[in-house]
Amino acid sequence: MNHFTTLLTLCMMSLTTIAQENPVYFPAHQLTTVGAYYYPEHWDESQWDRDLKKMADMGFEFTHFAEFAWAQLEPEEGVYDFGWLDRAIAVAARNKLKVILCTSTATPPVWLVRNHPDILITREEGTRYDHGSRQHASFSNEYYRSYAMKMIAELAKRYGEDERVMGWQLDNEPHSTVDYGDDALKRFRIWLKEKYHTIEALNHAWGTNFWSGTYSSFDQINLPQHRQWGMNLYQRLDHSRFCDHETSTFLDEQARTLRQHISPRQWITTNFIPMYDARFIGADKELDFITYTRYMVYGEHKGIGEEGYRVGEYTRIAMANDYFRPLSPLYGVMELQPGQVNWGTVNSQPLPGAVRLWLWHVFAGGSRLTCTYRFRAPTYGFEQYHYGIVGTDGVTSTSGGREYQQFIDEMNQLRAHYDQQQPPAAYLNRKTAILYDPDNSVAIEQNKQTHNWNTEEHLLKYYRALKSFGAPVDFIRDSTDFTRYPVIVVPAYQQMSHSLIRKLTQYAENGGNLILSCRTGHQNELGHLWEAAHAEPIYELIGGEIAFYDLPQSFAPGTVEMEGYKYRWNSWGDILQPSGTTESWAFYRDLFYAGKTAVTFHPLQNGSVTYVGAESLEGDLEQAVLRKVYNRLEIPIENYPPGILVEYRDGFGIAMNYRDSSYTIELPAESEIIIGNKEIPTAGVLVWKTK
């Protein structure tokens, strides 16, 4: 119990620190702020005042300009036109709206593309992208990088001391650019030399003695042909790392350019799409904080019940919150769906109430700002039929717009109740970390061994179980202080260094509790199998051996039994041999290894290590094991059904319902309901004040 008391104190200190962080940017009592994208260049200037007044009247507090406006900002090389943007910012300020400016690098103008076609991305087969889209320039092209900084510097000189501008967004939804141009090849070779220093070290890391792949010079190395069968796995892995590096350094270069001219009052961010195998997310050194983009209804056949696709998969926002917050405790959401979209496979209407649900869900995770794409629905261009806050007439609020307005009104109501109370102790006591490295995901996905394996879905089986327990979750990296968490889940962490194994061992010995899953510790940090028995370096940690692993065919799933319950599996199974005091918790019940151990529990000095050798089809085995561990540790947990999520922040409890039926939640008798009722309808929200 002393461990939990210490944890509670640390969590309270952490939350207080976050609440006090950067008060100039987002005062704690504000809770969150809401804005909308607006494109002055898309509309007749005579309509700007009407549109931005409407935005302000609906309760929005900021707007977002110049995301894709490089051609309007610099209509010809070296000739800048800021007049229209000056006027747009003035109109926003007149309507008491703060402004976020964007660096516009996602859309280089045609004159730049035609004068320097080498800035365009070259595909693997040698053809180039062309003008007319977005994000078609290469982050590896040196002329593009240098010229973009000239434009960004001019923007910063113009608006860097402008108090009407609250902050800057770099690019738009930056992703890992895979380019096969000349500069990309040159920079890849330089990157490899800086990483390995000698060609001998590279040959060792890549295992080039295999298939006569040995290099004698970095100049002999080309960009890998990912479509070519049998291409060196480590070369492909390093190439993907390099592409991520190019993205993060391009963003950092933009941020450094801005900082030469902007006021400290203006912050810098960018909006990442939550791609959990992207190493560039969180790798930037120069951003003040990070934001993400999230769309929930775009044709995915996911969600609970027949109409669940209209509400969305309930972990999508939850996982984004829990992934981004540890990387950037002050974080926000720069694009949140306002309603129907146009670019999905089936562009259905969201269920009434779903947009408001998503807004509350973003807030519940700790977001300090939320922005929506976009205020006015476009009348032309690639994104026709995409909803805005108002329709194509610029006047009529859409259903999503009305739900945004409702959320804004409710947030104003919540601000009146703000008093910085801490979350309940029981909530903090079950705080759990998931140890995650995107490099592991990339490595596994390029060498899966079975088409039944999906790394993200594997992780989600543990994550969904934790959210059903009502556990606050942080996704952490191996550099994190593990002692902050009573429980750490380590799913499919295939590549492990000796130092990480020692750190995990010390964590458990000192009272921490680990839950490791299949495919963990099979390789060293280079991605090489150990020159030892299979996964032998983790044997002392898990209290046993991994005799072998099996990968059944889809048509012949196996069965694991634990405490009389049976669980089906068909992707990966580690067959375990426990030793010493290690307990066997579950067993394989068929196939040629029937009776062998599938799950072990190893008491390790003051802590424990649980190893889950099989991945179940439905995630029910993973949930049962986690429940057994928490019960063993006497950590009280909830029992929320799938689709019910409960979080706490700023003294408020927030329950959200993604289910296809209503759900009644039990609250402490002294709770004060602020919004909603204990019976929460589908797409409904309940907010209460904790005492």
C-alpha positions as CSV (number, residue, x, y, z in Angstrom):
1,M,0.0,0.0,0.0
2,N,3.0,2.3,0.6
3,H,3.8,1.9,-3.1
4,F,0.3,3.1,-4.1
5,T,0.4,6.0,-1.7
6,T,3.7,7.1,-3.3
7,L,2.1,6.7,-6.7
8,L,-0.9,8.8,-5.7
9,T,1.3,11.6,-4.5
10,L,3.4,11.5,-7.7
11,C,0.3,11.5,-9.9
12,M,-1.2,14.5,-8.0
13,M,2.1,16.4,-8.3
14,S,2.2,15.6,-12.1
15,L,-1.4,16.7,-12.6
16,T,-0.8,19.9,-10.7
17,T,2.3,20.6,-12.8
18,I,0.4,20.1,-16.0
19,A,-2.4,22.3,-14.8
20,Q,0.1,25.1,-14.1
21,E,2.1,24.5,-17.3
22,N,2.3,27.4,-19.8
23,P,-0.4,29.6,-18.3
24,V,0.3,32.2,-21.0
25,Y,-0.8,29.7,-23.7
26,F,-3.8,28.0,-22.1
27,P,-4.8,29.2,-18.6
28,A,-5.9,26.3,-16.4
29,H,-9.2,27.8,-15.5
30,Q,-10.0,28.0,-19.3
31,L,-10.1,24.1,-19.3
32,T,-10.0,24.0,-23.1
33,T,-10.6,26.3,-26.0
34,V,-12.3,25.6,-29.3
35,G,-11.7,27.0,-32.8
36,A,-12.4,26.4,-36.5
37,Y,-10.4,26.4,-39.7
38,Y,-11.3,29.2,-42.1
39,Y,-9.9,29.8,-45.6
40,P,-10.2,33.5,-46.5
41,E,-8.7,32.8,-49.9
42,H,-11.7,30.5,-50.7
43,W,-14.4,33.2,-50.2
44,D,-15.2,36.7,-51.5
45,E,-13.7,39.2,-49.1
46,S,-17.1,40.8,-48.6
47,Q,-18.2,37.7,-46.8
48,W,-15.3,37.5,-44.3
49,D,-16.9,39.7,-41.6
50,R,-20.2,37.9,-41.8
51,D,-18.5,34.5,-41.6
52,L,-16.1,35.3,-38.7
53,K,-18.8,37.1,-36.8
54,K,-21.0,33.9,-37.1
55,M,-18.0,31.9,-35.8
56,A,-17.6,34.2,-32.8
57,D,-21.4,34.3,-32.1
58,M,-21.4,30.5,-32.0
59,G,-18.8,30.7,-29.2
60,F,-15.6,29.8,-31.0
61,E,-12.5,31.5,-29.6
62,F,-10.0,31.1,-32.3
63,T,-9.6,30.5,-36.0
64,H,-7.0,29.0,-38.3
65,F,-5.6,30.6,-41.5
66,A,-3.1,30.1,-44.3
67,E,-2.8,26.3,-44.2
68,F,-2.6,25.8,-47.9
69,A,-2.0,29.3,-49.1
70,W,1.6,29.5,-50.3
71,A,0.5,30.5,-53.8
72,Q,-1.5,33.4,-52.4
73,L,1.3,34.4,-50.0
74,E,4.0,34.2,-52.6
75,P,2.4,34.5,-56.0
76,E,5.8,34.6,-57.7
77,E,9.3,33.9,-56.6
78,G,10.4,36.4,-54.0
79,V,7.2,38.5,-54.3
80,Y,5.1,38.3,-51.2
81,D,1.5,39.4,-50.8
82,F,0.4,39.7,-47.2
83,G,-2.3,42.3,-47.7
84,W,-5.2,39.8,-47.9
85,L,-3.9,38.0,-44.7
86,D,-3.5,41.3,-42.9
87,R,-7.1,42.1,-43.6
88,A,-8.3,38.6,-42.6
89,I,-6.5,38.8,-39.3
90,A,-8.0,42.2,-38.7
91,V,-11.5,40.9,-39.3
92,A,-10.9,38.0,-36.9
93,A,-9.6,40.3,-34.2
94,R,-12.6,42.6,-34.7
95,N,-14.7,39.6,-33.9
96,K,-12.5,38.8,-30.8
97,L,-11.1,35.6,-32.4
98,K,-7.4,34.7,-31.9
99,V,-5.6,33.3,-35.0
100,I,-3.4,30.3,-35.6
101,L,-1.2,30.7,-38.7
102,C,0.1,27.8,-40.7
103,T,3.4,27.6,-42.6
104,S,1.7,26.3,-45.9
105,T,4.5,24.0,-46.8
106,A,2.1,21.2,-47.7
107,T,1.2,23.0,-50.9
108,P,4.2,24.5,-52.8
109,P,3.1,26.9,-55.6
110,V,3.2,25.9,-59.3
111,W,6.0,28.3,-60.2
112,L,8.2,26.6,-57.6
113,V,7.3,23.1,-58.9
114,R,7.9,24.0,-62.6
115,N,11.2,25.9,-62.0
116,H,12.4,23.1,-59.7
117,P,10.7,19.8,-60.6
118,D,13.2,17.9,-58.5
119,I,11.4,19.0,-55.4
120,L,8.6,16.6,-56.3
121,I,8.5,13.2,-54.7
122,T,10.0,10.5,-56.9
123,R,8.2,7.1,-56.6
124,E,10.0,3.8,-56.3
125,E,9.5,3.0,-59.9
126,G,10.9,6.4,-61.0
127,T,7.9,8.5,-61.8
128,R,7.2,11.8,-60.1
129,Y,4.3,13.3,-58.4
130,D,2.9,16.5,-60.0
131,H,1.4,19.8,-59.0
132,G,-2.3,19.9,-58.1
133,S,-2.4,17.9,-54.9
134,R,-0.8,18.4,-51.5
135,Q,2.2,17.1,-49.7
136,H,3.8,16.2,-53.1
137,A,7.2,17.9,-52.3
138,S,10.0,15.8,-50.8
139,F,11.2,16.6,-47.3
140,S,14.6,15.3,-48.5
141,N,15.0,17.7,-51.3
142,E,17.5,20.3,-50.2
143,Y,16.4,23.1,-52.4
144,Y,12.8,22.7,-51.2
145,R,13.8,22.7,-47.6
146,S,15.9,25.8,-47.9
147,Y,13.4,27.7,-50.0
148,A,10.5,26.8,-47.7
149,M,12.5,28.4,-44.8
150,K,12.7,31.7,-46.8
151,M,8.9,31.8,-47.0
152,I,8.5,30.8,-43.4
153,A,10.9,33.6,-42.3
154,E,8.9,36.2,-44.2
155,L,5.7,35.0,-42.5
156,A,7.4,35.1,-39.1
157,K,8.8,38.6,-39.7
158,R,5.4,39.8,-40.6
159,Y,3.4,38.3,-37.8
160,G,5.8,37.1,-35.2
161,E,5.1,40.0,-32.8
162,D,1.4,40.3,-33.7
163,E,-0.6,39.8,-30.5
164,R,-3.6,38.7,-32.5
165,V,-1.7,35.5,-33.5
166,M,-1.7,32.9,-30.7
167,G,0.5,30.3,-32.4
168,W,1.8,28.5,-35.4
169,Q,1.0,25.1,-37.0
170,L,3.8,23.6,-39.1
171,D,2.8,22.0,-42.4
172,N,-0.4,19.9,-42.2
173,E,-0.7,16.3,-41.1
174,P,3.0,15.7,-41.8
175,H,3.8,12.1,-42.6
176,S,6.9,10.1,-43.5
177,T,7.9,11.1,-47.1
178,V,9.3,8.2,-49.1
179,D,11.2,9.7,-51.9
180,Y,13.6,8.1,-54.4
181,G,15.1,11.4,-55.7
182,D,18.8,12.1,-55.9
183,D,18.8,14.2,-52.7
184,A,17.1,11.5,-50.8
185,L,19.7,9.0,-51.8
186,K,22.5,11.4,-50.9
187,R,21.0,12.2,-47.5
188,F,20.2,8.5,-46.8
189,R,23.9,7.7,-47.2
190,I,24.9,10.6,-45.0
191,W,22.4,9.5,-42.4
192,L,23.7,5.9,-42.4
193,K,27.3,7.1,-42.0
194,E,26.3,9.3,-39.1
195,K,24.5,6.4,-37.5
196,Y,27.1,3.6,-38.0
197,H,30.3,5.5,-38.5
198,T,32.0,2.6,-40.3
199,I,30.8,0.4,-43.1
200,E,31.8,-2.6,-41.0
201,A,29.4,-1.6,-38.3
202,L,26.6,-1.3,-40.9
203,N,27.4,-4.7,-42.4
204,H,27.1,-6.2,-39.0
205,A,23.8,-4.5,-38.2
206,W,22.3,-5.4,-41.5
207,G,23.7,-9.0,-41.5
208,T,25.1,-8.5,-45.0
209,N,27.0,-11.7,-45.0
210,F,23.7,-13.3,-45.8
211,W,23.1,-13.7,-49.6
212,S,26.5,-12.0,-50.4
213,G,25.1,-8.6,-49.5
214,T,28.3,-7.1,-48.1
215,Y,29.2,-3.4,-48.8
216,S,32.7,-1.9,-48.8
217,S,31.6,1.7,-49.0
218,F,28.5,3.8,-48.0
219,D,28.5,5.1,-51.6
220,Q,27.5,1.6,-52.8
221,I,24.2,1.7,-50.9
222,N,21.0,2.6,-52.7
223,L,17.6,3.3,-51.4
224,P,15.9,-0.1,-50.9
225,Q,13.4,-1.4,-53.4
226,H,10.6,-2.3,-50.9
227,R,8.7,-4.2,-53.6
228,Q,11.6,-6.3,-54.5
229,W,11.3,-9.8,-53.0
230,G,13.9,-10.6,-50.4
231,M,15.3,-7.1,-50.0
232,N,17.4,-6.8,-46.8
233,L,15.0,-6.4,-43.9
234,Y,17.4,-4.2,-41.9
235,Q,18.1,-1.9,-44.9
236,R,14.3,-1.5,-45.3
237,L,14.0,-0.8,-41.6
238,D,16.7,1.8,-41.6
239,H,15.2,3.4,-44.7
240,S,11.9,3.8,-42.9
241,R,13.7,5.3,-39.9
242,F,15.5,7.7,-42.2
243,C,12.2,8.8,-43.8
244,D,10.8,9.5,-40.3
245,H,14.0,11.4,-39.5
246,E,13.5,13.6,-42.5
247,T,10.0,14.5,-41.4
248,S,11.0,15.4,-37.8
249,T,14.1,17.4,-38.9
250,F,12.1,19.3,-41.5
251,L,9.6,20.3,-38.8
252,D,12.4,21.3,-36.4
253,E,14.0,23.4,-39.0
254,Q,10.7,25.2,-39.6
255,A,10.4,25.8,-35.8
256,R,13.9,27.2,-35.5
257,T,13.3,29.5,-38.4
258,L,10.1,30.8,-36.8
259,R,11.8,31.3,-33.4
260,Q,14.3,33.8,-34.9
261,H,11.4,36.2,-35.4
262,I,8.4,35.3,-33.2
263,S,7.4,36.4,-29.7
264,P,7.7,33.9,-26.8
265,R,3.9,34.4,-26.4
266,Q,3.3,32.5,-29.7
267,W,3.6,28.8,-29.5
268,I,4.6,26.3,-32.2
269,T,2.9,22.9,-32.9
270,T,1.9,20.6,-35.7
271,N,-1.0,18.2,-36.2
272,F,0.0,14.5,-36.6
273,I,-2.3,11.8,-37.8
274,P,-2.2,9.2,-35.0
275,M,0.0,6.5,-36.7
276,Y,1.4,4.4,-33.9
277,D,4.3,3.1,-36.1
278,A,5.5,6.6,-36.9
279,R,8.7,7.4,-35.1
280,F,8.6,11.1,-36.0
281,I,5.6,11.6,-33.7
282,G,7.2,13.0,-30.5
283,A,10.7,13.0,-32.0
284,D,10.7,16.8,-32.7
285,K,12.9,18.8,-30.4
286,E,11.6,22.3,-31.2
287,L,7.8,22.1,-30.8
288,D,6.1,23.6,-27.8
289,F,3.6,20.9,-27.8
290,I,2.0,18.5,-30.3
291,T,-1.6,18.1,-31.6
292,Y,-3.3,15.4,-33.5
293,T,-6.0,14.9,-36.2
294,R,-8.9,12.5,-35.7
295,Y,-11.8,11.5,-37.9
296,M,-14.2,8.9,-36.6
297,V,-16.8,8.1,-39.3
298,Y,-15.5,7.6,-42.8
299,G,-16.6,4.1,-43.9
300,E,-14.8,1.9,-41.4
301,H,-17.1,-1.0,-40.5
302,K,-16.2,-0.6,-36.8
303,G,-18.2,0.3,-33.7
304,I,-20.7,-1.5,-31.5
305,G,-23.9,-2.7,-33.1
306,E,-25.3,-2.3,-36.6
307,E,-25.2,1.5,-36.4
308,G,-21.8,1.6,-34.6
309,Y,-20.0,2.8,-37.7
310,R,-21.9,6.1,-37.2
311,V,-20.4,6.6,-33.8
312,G,-16.9,5.1,-34.5
313,E,-14.5,2.7,-32.8
314,Y,-14.5,3.7,-29.2
315,T,-10.7,3.4,-28.6
316,R,-9.7,5.7,-31.5
317,I,-9.8,8.9,-29.5
318,A,-9.0,7.2,-26.2
319,M,-5.8,5.7,-27.5
320,A,-4.8,9.0,-29.3
321,N,-5.2,10.9,-26.0
322,D,-3.2,8.3,-24.0
323,Y,-0.5,8.1,-26.7
324,F,0.0,11.8,-27.3
325,R,-0.3,13.1,-23.7
326,P,2.8,11.3,-22.3
327,L,4.8,12.7,-25.3
328,S,3.5,16.2,-24.8
329,P,1.6,16.7,-21.5
330,L,0.2,19.9,-23.0
331,Y,-1.5,18.7,-26.2
332,G,-4.4,19.5,-28.4
333,V,-6.5,18.3,-31.3
334,M,-6.1,20.4,-34.4
335,E,-8.7,18.6,-36.6
336,L,-11.8,17.0,-35.2
337,Q,-14.6,15.8,-37.5
338,P,-17.5,18.3,-37.8
339,G,-19.9,15.8,-39.4
340,Q,-20.1,14.0,-42.7
341,V,-16.8,13.8,-44.7
342,N,-16.2,13.2,-48.4
343,W,-13.0,11.2,-48.7
344,G,-14.0,8.0,-46.9
345,T,-15.0,4.7,-48.5
346,V,-18.7,5.3,-47.4
347,N,-19.3,8.8,-46.2
348,S,-22.2,8.2,-43.9
349,Q,-23.8,10.7,-41.5
350,P,-22.6,10.4,-38.0
351,L,-25.2,9.5,-35.4
352,P,-26.9,12.5,-33.8
353,G,-24.8,13.4,-30.8
354,A,-21.6,11.7,-32.0
355,V,-19.8,14.9,-32.8
356,R,-20.5,16.2,-29.3
357,L,-19.4,12.9,-27.9
358,W,-16.0,13.1,-29.7
359,L,-15.5,16.7,-28.4
360,W,-16.1,15.5,-24.8
361,H,-13.8,12.5,-25.3
362,V,-11.0,14.7,-26.6
363,F,-11.5,16.9,-23.6
364,A,-11.7,14.0,-21.1
365,G,-8.1,12.9,-22.1
366,G,-6.6,16.3,-21.2
367,S,-6.6,18.2,-24.5
368,R,-6.2,22.0,-24.0
369,L,-7.5,23.0,-27.4
370,T,-9.8,21.6,-30.1
371,C,-10.1,22.9,-33.7
372,T,-12.4,21.6,-36.4
373,Y,-11.8,21.3,-40.1
374,R,-13.7,23.4,-41.3
375,F,-16.0,26.4,-40.6
376,R,-17.6,26.7,-44.1
377,A,-18.3,23.7,-46.2
378,P,-16.4,24.0,-49.5
379,T,-18.2,24.6,-52.8
380,Y,-15.4,23.4,-55.0
381,G,-12.2,21.4,-54.9
382,F,-11.3,17.9,-53.8
383,E,-13.3,18.1,-50.5
384,Q,-16.7,18.9,-51.9
385,Y,-19.5,17.4,-49.7
386,H,-17.3,17.7,-46.6
387,Y,-19.3,19.1,-43.7
388,G,-18.4,22.4,-42.1
389,I,-19.8,24.1,-39.0
390,V,-22.0,26.0,-41.5
391,G,-23.1,24.8,-44.9
392,T,-22.1,26.0,-48.3
393,D,-24.4,29.1,-48.0
394,G,-22.1,30.3,-45.2
395,V,-25.0,31.0,-42.9
396,T,-26.9,27.8,-41.9
397,S,-25.5,25.8,-39.1
398,T,-25.0,22.1,-39.8
399,S,-26.0,19.4,-37.3
400,G,-22.3,19.1,-36.4
401,G,-22.1,22.8,-36.0
402,R,-24.9,22.8,-33.6
403,E,-23.2,20.1,-31.6
404,Y,-20.0,22.1,-31.5
405,Q,-22.0,25.0,-30.2
406,Q,-23.6,22.8,-27.6
407,F,-20.2,21.6,-26.4
408,I,-18.9,25.2,-26.2
409,D,-21.9,26.3,-24.1
410,E,-21.4,23.3,-21.9
411,M,-17.7,24.1,-21.5
412,N,-18.6,27.6,-20.4
413,Q,-20.9,26.0,-17.8
414,L,-18.0,23.7,-16.7
415,R,-15.7,26.7,-16.3
416,A,-17.9,28.0,-13.6
417,H,-17.4,24.9,-11.5
418,Y,-13.6,24.7,-11.9
419,D,-11.6,24.4,-8.7
420,Q,-8.6,22.2,-9.4
421,Q,-9.7,19.1,-7.4
422,Q,-7.7,15.9,-8.0
423,P,-9.1,12.7,-9.4
424,P,-10.3,10.0,-7.0
425,A,-7.5,7.9,-5.3
426,A,-9.0,4.7,-6.7
427,Y,-8.7,6.0,-10.3
428,L,-5.0,7.0,-9.7
429,N,-4.2,3.8,-8.0
430,R,-5.0,1.8,-11.1
431,K,-2.9,4.0,-13.4
432,T,-1.1,1.7,-15.9
433,A,1.5,2.2,-18.5
434,I,1.9,0.4,-21.9
435,L,5.6,0.2,-22.9
436,Y,5.6,0.9,-26.6
437,D,8.2,1.5,-29.3
438,P,7.0,2.3,-32.9
439,D,10.3,0.8,-34.2
440,N,9.1,-2.6,-32.9
441,S,5.8,-2.3,-34.7
442,V,7.5,-1.5,-38.1
443,A,10.0,-4.4,-37.6
444,I,7.2,-6.9,-36.8
445,E,4.9,-5.7,-39.6
446,Q,7.6,-6.2,-42.2
447,N,8.3,-9.8,-41.0
448,K,5.0,-10.9,-39.5
449,Q,5.4,-14.7,-39.9
450,T,1.6,-15.1,-40.2
451,H,-1.0,-13.1,-42.0
452,N,-3.2,-13.5,-38.9
453,W,-1.0,-11.1,-37.0
454,N,-1.7,-7.3,-36.6
455,T,0.5,-5.5,-34.2
456,E,-1.9,-2.6,-33.4
457,E,-4.8,-5.0,-33.0
458,H,-2.7,-7.1,-30.6
459,L,-1.9,-4.0,-28.5
460,L,-5.6,-3.0,-28.5
461,K,-6.6,-6.2,-26.9
462,Y,-4.7,-5.2,-23.8
463,Y,-5.7,-1.5,-24.1
464,R,-9.4,-2.3,-24.3
465,A,-9.2,-4.4,-21.2
466,L,-7.5,-1.6,-19.3
467,K,-10.1,0.9,-20.3
468,S,-12.8,-1.5,-19.2
469,F,-11.1,-1.5,-15.8
470,G,-11.5,2.3,-15.7
471,A,-7.7,2.6,-15.7
472,P,-5.9,5.8,-16.7
473,V,-3.3,4.7,-19.3
474,D,0.0,6.2,-20.5
475,F,1.9,4.9,-23.5
476,I,5.6,5.2,-22.4
477,R,9.0,4.7,-24.0
478,D,11.9,2.8,-22.5
479,S,13.5,6.0,-21.3
480,T,10.5,6.7,-19.0
481,D,10.8,6.4,-15.2
482,F,9.0,3.1,-14.7
483,T,8.6,3.6,-11.0
484,R,5.7,6.0,-11.6
485,Y,3.4,3.0,-12.5
486,P,2.3,0.0,-10.3
487,V,1.6,-2.0,-13.5
488,I,3.3,-1.9,-16.9
489,V,2.0,-3.9,-19.9
490,V,4.6,-4.8,-22.5
491,P,2.8,-6.1,-25.6
492,A,4.8,-7.8,-28.4
493,Y,8.1,-5.9,-27.6
494,Q,10.1,-8.0,-29.9
495,Q,13.4,-6.1,-30.0
496,M,15.0,-5.7,-26.6
497,S,18.4,-4.6,-25.4
498,H,20.2,-6.2,-22.4
499,S,19.9,-2.8,-20.7
500,L,16.1,-2.7,-21.1
501,I,15.8,-6.3,-19.8
502,R,17.9,-5.2,-16.7
503,K,15.6,-2.1,-16.3
504,L,12.5,-4.2,-16.4
505,T,14.0,-6.7,-14.0
506,Q,14.9,-4.0,-11.5
507,Y,11.4,-2.5,-11.8
508,A,9.8,-5.8,-10.9
509,E,12.3,-6.6,-8.1
510,N,11.5,-3.2,-6.5
511,G,7.8,-3.8,-6.5
512,G,6.6,-3.2,-10.0
513,N,4.3,-5.6,-11.9
514,L,5.0,-6.5,-15.5
515,I,2.6,-8.1,-18.0
516,L,4.5,-9.3,-21.1
517,S,2.9,-10.7,-24.1
518,C,4.0,-13.1,-26.9
519,R,6.7,-12.0,-29.3
520,T,8.5,-10.2,-26.5
521,G,12.3,-10.3,-26.2
522,H,12.9,-12.6,-29.1
523,Q,15.4,-10.3,-30.7
524,N,18.2,-7.9,-29.6
525,E,18.1,-4.2,-30.3
526,L,19.5,-4.7,-33.8
527,G,16.6,-7.0,-34.7
528,H,18.8,-10.1,-34.7
529,L,17.7,-13.3,-33.0
530,W,19.8,-14.0,-29.9
531,E,22.8,-16.3,-30.4
532,A,21.3,-18.4,-27.6
533,A,18.2,-20.4,-26.9
534,H,15.1,-18.8,-28.3
535,A,14.5,-15.5,-26.2
536,E,16.9,-16.8,-23.6
537,P,17.9,-13.3,-22.2
538,I,14.4,-12.9,-20.7
539,Y,14.1,-16.3,-19.1
540,E,15.2,-15.1,-15.6
541,L,12.7,-12.2,-16.0
542,I,9.7,-14.4,-16.8
543,G,10.7,-17.3,-14.6
544,G,10.9,-19.9,-17.3
545,E,11.7,-20.7,-20.9
546,I,10.0,-20.4,-24.2
547,A,10.3,-23.9,-25.7
548,F,9.0,-22.8,-29.1
549,Y,6.3,-20.8,-30.8
550,D,3.5,-21.9,-33.1
551,L,1.4,-20.2,-35.8
552,P,-1.8,-22.1,-36.6
553,Q,-3.7,-21.8,-39.9
554,S,-6.8,-19.6,-39.8
555,F,-9.1,-22.6,-40.4
556,A,-7.5,-24.5,-37.5
557,P,-7.5,-22.3,-34.4
558,G,-6.3,-23.6,-31.1
559,T,-7.8,-23.4,-27.6
560,V,-6.3,-22.0,-24.3
561,E,-8.0,-22.8,-21.0
562,M,-7.7,-20.8,-17.8
563,E,-9.8,-21.5,-14.7
564,G,-12.3,-23.5,-16.6
565,Y,-12.8,-20.9,-19.4
566,K,-11.7,-21.6,-22.9
567,Y,-10.3,-19.0,-25.3
568,R,-9.7,-19.4,-29.0
569,W,-6.5,-18.3,-30.7
570,N,-4.9,-18.6,-34.2
571,S,-2.1,-16.1,-34.6
572,W,0.9,-16.5,-32.3
573,G,1.5,-18.8,-29.4
574,D,4.6,-19.1,-27.2
575,I,4.8,-22.5,-25.6
576,L,6.2,-21.9,-22.0
577,Q,8.1,-24.0,-19.6
578,P,7.9,-22.4,-16.1
579,S,10.6,-23.0,-13.5
580,G,11.0,-22.5,-9.7
581,T,8.1,-20.6,-8.1
582,T,6.6,-19.6,-11.4
583,E,2.9,-20.4,-11.6
584,S,1.1,-21.8,-14.6
585,W,-2.1,-19.9,-15.1
586,A,-3.4,-21.2,-18.4
587,F,-2.8,-24.2,-20.7
588,Y,-3.0,-25.2,-24.4
589,R,-5.8,-27.7,-24.7
590,D,-5.3,-29.1,-28.1
591,L,-2.7,-29.5,-30.9
592,F,0.4,-31.6,-30.3
593,Y,1.4,-29.5,-27.3
594,A,-1.8,-30.0,-25.4
595,G,-1.2,-29.5,-21.6
596,K,1.7,-27.1,-22.1
597,T,1.7,-23.8,-20.4
598,A,0.3,-20.7,-22.2
599,V,0.4,-18.1,-19.4
600,T,2.8,-17.8,-16.4
601,F,2.9,-15.7,-13.3
602,H,6.4,-15.2,-11.8
603,P,6.8,-13.6,-8.3
604,L,10.0,-11.6,-8.6
605,Q,11.2,-10.3,-5.2
606,N,8.8,-7.4,-4.4
607,G,7.0,-7.5,-7.7
608,S,5.8,-9.9,-10.4
609,V,6.1,-10.7,-14.1
610,T,3.2,-12.3,-16.0
611,Y,3.8,-13.7,-19.5
612,V,0.9,-14.2,-21.8
613,G,2.1,-16.6,-24.5
614,A,-1.0,-16.7,-26.7
615,E,-2.9,-14.0,-28.5
616,S,-6.6,-14.8,-28.3
617,L,-9.0,-14.1,-31.2
618,E,-11.3,-11.8,-29.2
619,G,-9.0,-10.4,-26.6
620,D,-10.9,-12.2,-23.9
621,L,-7.9,-14.2,-22.6
622,E,-5.9,-10.9,-22.3
623,Q,-8.7,-9.3,-20.3
624,A,-9.0,-12.4,-18.0
625,V,-5.3,-12.4,-17.3
626,L,-5.2,-8.7,-16.6
627,R,-8.1,-9.0,-14.3
628,K,-6.5,-11.9,-12.4
629,V,-3.3,-9.8,-12.0
630,Y,-5.1,-6.8,-10.7
631,N,-7.1,-8.9,-8.3
632,R,-3.9,-10.6,-7.1
633,L,-2.4,-7.1,-6.5
634,E,-5.5,-6.0,-4.7
635,I,-5.9,-3.0,-7.1
636,P,-9.7,-2.2,-7.3
637,I,-11.0,-2.0,-10.8
638,E,-14.2,-1.2,-12.5
639,N,-16.1,-3.5,-14.9
640,Y,-17.2,-1.3,-17.7
641,P,-18.6,-3.0,-20.8
642,P,-17.1,-2.3,-24.3
643,G,-17.9,1.2,-25.4
644,I,-18.2,2.8,-22.0
645,L,-15.2,5.0,-21.1
646,V,-14.7,7.0,-17.9
647,E,-12.0,9.6,-17.3
648,Y,-11.2,12.3,-14.8
649,R,-9.7,15.7,-15.3
650,D,-9.7,19.1,-13.5
651,G,-12.0,17.8,-10.8
652,F,-14.6,16.4,-13.2
653,G,-15.6,12.9,-13.9
654,I,-16.6,12.2,-17.5
655,A,-18.4,9.1,-18.8
656,M,-19.0,8.5,-22.5
657,N,-21.2,5.9,-24.2
658,Y,-20.2,4.4,-27.6
659,R,-22.5,1.5,-27.1
660,D,-25.7,0.8,-29.1
661,S,-27.8,0.9,-26.0
662,S,-28.0,3.1,-22.9
663,Y,-25.9,2.5,-19.9
664,T,-26.5,3.5,-16.2
665,I,-23.4,4.4,-14.2
666,E,-23.1,4.3,-10.5
667,L,-21.8,7.5,-8.8
668,P,-20.8,8.2,-5.3
669,A,-23.7,9.6,-3.3
670,E,-22.0,13.0,-2.9
671,S,-21.4,13.6,-6.6
672,E,-22.9,16.6,-8.2
673,I,-24.1,16.0,-11.8
674,I,-23.2,19.0,-14.1
675,I,-24.2,17.6,-17.5
676,G,-26.4,14.6,-18.4
677,N,-27.9,11.9,-16.3
678,K,-26.8,8.6,-14.8
679,E,-28.5,6.8,-17.6
680,I,-26.3,7.6,-20.6
681,P,-27.9,7.1,-24.0
682,T,-25.9,6.0,-27.1
683,A,-23.5,8.8,-28.0
684,G,-24.3,10.5,-24.7
685,V,-22.1,12.1,-22.0
686,L,-22.3,12.4,-18.3
687,V,-20.2,15.0,-16.4
688,W,-20.1,15.2,-12.6
689,K,-18.2,17.1,-10.0
690,T,-16.0,15.0,-7.7
691,K,-16.1,15.8,-4.0
